[in-house]
Amino acid sequence: MCSWIVEKAEMKGVGKGSEGWFDLKQANVYFDHPFKAAMDHALIIDFVKDPDRPDGRVAVEIDAESAKRLVESINRALTTGEAVHILGEPAHAH
């Protein structure tokens, strides 16, 4: 059964789709049955240009373990990047 539970996040950035680059306004994140991925459930992230229109969209479907690794990688990259680029700390190899 699909839950239709969607977490939404306002975005500021750009995405690249089949028609080129476009401004991102929102990300929709949910854990449900994927459209294309060959798995029972997936974490699905849709990065969208306009939440009210289907065009201008970049989508990913990944398994739960991949999603957890992605969150960890994003947090590490943000922590290191902010320390180096904003605080001026020396970069450390991981």
Residue pairs with C-beta under 8 A, 6 or more apart in sequence:
2 32
2 33
3 30
3 31
3 32
4 30
4 32
5 30
5 31
5 32
6 28
6 29
6 30
7 28
7 29
7 30
8 26
8 27
8 28
8 29
8 51
9 26
9 27
9 29
10 25
10 26
11 24
11 25
11 26
11 27
11 47
12 24
13 23
13 24
14 21
14 22
14 23
14 24
15 21
15 22
15 24
15 47
15 49
15 56
15 58
16 22
16 58
17 56
17 57
17 58
19 56
22 49
22 56
23 49
24 47
24 48
24 49
25 48
25 49
25 50
25 51
26 47
26 48
26 51
27 45
27 46
27 47
27 48
28 44
28 45
28 46
28 48
28 51
29 43
29 44
29 45
29 46
30 43
30 44
31 41
31 42
31 43
31 44
31 64
32 41
32 42
32 44
33 40
33 41
33 42
34 41
34 42
34 44
34 61
35 44
35 59
35 61
36 61
37 61
37 62
37 63
39 61
39 63
41 63
41 64
42 61
42 62
42 63
42 64
43 61
43 62
43 63
43 64
43 66
43 67
44 59
44 60
44 61
45 59
45 60
46 57
46 58
46 59
47 57
47 58
47 59
48 56
48 57
49 55
49 56
49 57
50 56
62 70
76 94
80 91
80 92
80 94
83 89
84 90
84 91
